[in-house]
Amino acid sequence: MKKEKLKPILEAILISADKPLSLEKLLSFFQTEDLVNRDDIKTALAEMYDSYERHGFELVETASGFRFQTREAFKQWVTQHWDEKPSKYSRALLETLALVVYKQPITRAEIEDIRGVAVSSYIIKTLQEREWIRAVGHKDVPGRPALLGTTRHFLDYFNLKSLDEMPSLGDVQDIEKLYPKLALKVDATENIEP
C-alpha cells in the first residue's frame, strides 16, 4: 500500500480510538493483501508526527502506543468543553503515588514507614480506581501484603513511554510545575482524604 493512502487510514484509526494503539494493534487493522508491515506503519507515523506541527493537536507515543491529543497550548479553550473541574489531589495522595512510582514494588506498610503516617484506604482506592497503581504481587512475609506498582494507564496519563522518562528524585523540586495536571490541593492535615 502506498504511504499516501496509509497515512489517512492511520489517522482515521487513531482519531476514532478511545485509547492509545500499539504498532501491533495498528498492524492488525490491515489484511495480508494490503501489503502493510511494521516498518511501513512506523515510517507513516513518523511523517504524520512532523506534519501536525502547526495544528492544535499532536500525535503522541505513550507506553500503550500512539494517540492524538490536544496540544497543551490550547488547554484553556479545550477545557471549556467540560463543566466539571479537574480533580484536585491532596499532598498525601501525591506522596503515596510518588513512593509507588519511585520505590515500586512497595507495600502499604513500607509507604507508611517512609511517610511516618498511616496511608488512608481511600488514597489507595483512589489510585487504583484511576488505574494508576495496582497490586503486582505479594511480599513473601507473614500476611503476604500486596506489592504496589504503576500501570500503563499511569504512563499514558502522563504521556510517558516508560518510567525511565520520569525525572530523578533529585530533580523533583516542585511537582506542580512538572505535572500541572495534578492541581495539588494543600491540606492542613496530610492524612485526610482528598
C-alpha positions in Angstrom: 0.0 0.0 0.0 1.3 3.4 -0.8 2.0 5.7 2.1 -0.2 8.4 0.7 -3.1 6.0 1.3 -1.7 4.6 4.5 -1.4 7.9 6.4 -5.1 8.8 6.1 -6.1 5.3 7.1 -3.9 5.5 10.2 -5.3 9.0 11.0 -8.9 7.6 10.9 -8.0 4.7 13.1 -6.2 6.8 15.7 -8.9 9.5 15.8 -11.6 7.0 16.3 -9.7 5.1 19.0 -10.6 5.6 22.7 -7.1 4.7 23.9 -3.6 4.6 22.6 -2.9 1.9 20.0 0.4 -0.1 19.8 2.2 -0.8 16.5 0.9 -4.4 16.7 -2.7 -3.2 17.1 -2.4 -0.8 14.2 -0.9 -3.6 12.1 -3.9 -5.8 13.0 -6.3 -3.5 11.1 -4.7 -4.5 7.8 -5.1 -7.7 5.8 -2.2 -9.6 4.3 -3.2 -8.4 0.8 -2.8 -4.8 1.9 1.0 -5.4 2.0 1.5 -3.2 5.1 4.2 -4.1 7.6 5.5 -2.7 10.9 8.2 -0.6 9.1 5.5 1.0 6.8 3.4 2.0 9.8 6.5 3.3 11.7 7.5 5.4 8.7 4.0 6.7 8.2 3.7 7.6 11.9 7.0 9.5 11.8 5.8 11.5 8.8 2.5 12.2 10.4 4.2 13.4 13.6 6.1 16.0 11.6 3.1 17.1 9.6 1.0 18.1 12.6 3.5 20.7 13.9 1.2 23.6 13.1 -2.0 22.0 14.2 -3.9 22.3 17.5 -3.4 18.6 18.1 -0.4 16.3 18.1 0.5 12.7 17.6 2.0 11.3 20.8 3.5 7.9 21.7 2.8 6.7 25.2 3.6 3.4 26.9 0.5 1.8 25.4 1.0 3.1 21.9 0.1 6.1 19.7 -2.8 8.6 20.1 -3.9 12.0 19.0 -4.3 14.7 21.7 -4.8 18.4 22.0 -1.6 20.4 22.4 -1.1 21.8 25.9 -1.0 25.4 24.5 -4.8 25.1 23.7 -5.8 23.8 27.1 -7.6 27.0 28.3 -10.0 26.8 25.4 -10.5 23.0 25.2 -11.3 22.6 28.9 -14.4 24.7 28.4 -16.0 21.6 26.9 -16.3 20.1 30.4 -18.5 21.5 33.1 -16.7 19.6 35.9 -13.5 20.9 37.4 -10.4 18.7 37.2 -9.7 16.6 40.3 -7.5 18.1 42.9 -5.3 15.7 44.9 -4.1 16.0 48.4 -0.4 16.1 49.3 -0.9 12.7 51.0 -2.2 11.1 47.8 0.6 12.6 45.7 3.3 11.5 48.2 1.8 8.0 48.1 1.8 7.9 44.3 5.4 9.2 44.2 6.5 6.5 46.6 4.9 3.8 44.4 6.4 5.3 41.3 9.9 5.6 42.6 10.1 2.7 45.0 8.0 0.0 43.3 7.2 -2.6 44.1 6.3 -1.3 47.5 3.9 -2.4 50.3 1.4 -0.1 52.0 3.4 -0.7 55.3 6.6 0.4 53.6 4.9 3.6 52.4 3.6 4.3 55.9 7.2 3.8 57.3 8.6 6.3 54.9 5.9 8.9 55.3 5.6 8.4 59.0 1.8 8.4 59.0 -0.9 5.9 58.1 -2.0 5.7 54.5 -5.7 6.0 54.2 -7.5 3.2 52.4 -9.3 5.9 50.4 -6.0 7.0 48.9 -5.0 3.5 47.8 -8.6 3.0 46.4 -8.5 6.3 44.5 -5.2 5.5 42.9 -6.4 2.0 42.0 -9.7 3.4 40.6 -7.8 5.9 38.4 -5.8 2.8 37.3 -2.5 4.5 38.2 -1.4 1.7 40.6 -2.2 -2.0 41.0 -1.1 -5.0 43.0 1.8 -6.5 41.1 2.4 -9.4 43.6 2.7 -10.2 47.2 5.6 -9.9 49.5 6.8 -13.2 51.0 6.4 -12.2 54.6 3.6 -13.1 57.2 0.3 -11.7 56.0 1.6 -11.6 52.4 0.9 -7.8 51.8 0.3 -6.6 48.3 3.2 -5.1 46.4 2.0 -2.0 44.6 3.3 -0.8 41.2 2.3 1.6 38.5 0.3 0.7 35.4 0.4 1.5 31.7 -2.6 3.8 32.3 -0.4 5.9 34.6 2.2 6.2 31.9 -0.4 7.1 29.3 -2.0 9.7 31.5 1.3 11.5 31.9 2.4 11.0 28.3 5.3 8.7 29.3 6.7 5.8 27.3 8.4 4.3 30.3 9.3 5.1 33.9 12.8 6.0 32.6 11.3 9.2 31.4 10.4 10.2 35.0 12.6 12.9 36.5 15.1 11.6 39.0 14.2 12.2 42.7 16.9 14.8 42.9 15.3 16.8 40.1 11.9 16.8 41.6 11.7 20.2 43.3 8.2 21.4 42.5 5.8 18.7 41.4 3.2 21.3 40.4 5.5 22.7 37.8 6.4 19.3 36.4 2.8 18.0 36.3 0.3 20.8 36.3 -2.5 18.2 35.6 -2.4 17.2 39.2 -3.6 20.6 40.5 -2.3 20.0 44.0 -4.7 20.7 46.9 -2.8 21.5 50.1 -4.4 20.3 53.2 -3.6 21.4 56.8 -3.5 17.7 57.8 -1.9 15.4 55.2 -3.7 12.1 56.1 -7.2 13.4 55.5 -8.8 12.0 52.3 -8.8 14.3 49.2 
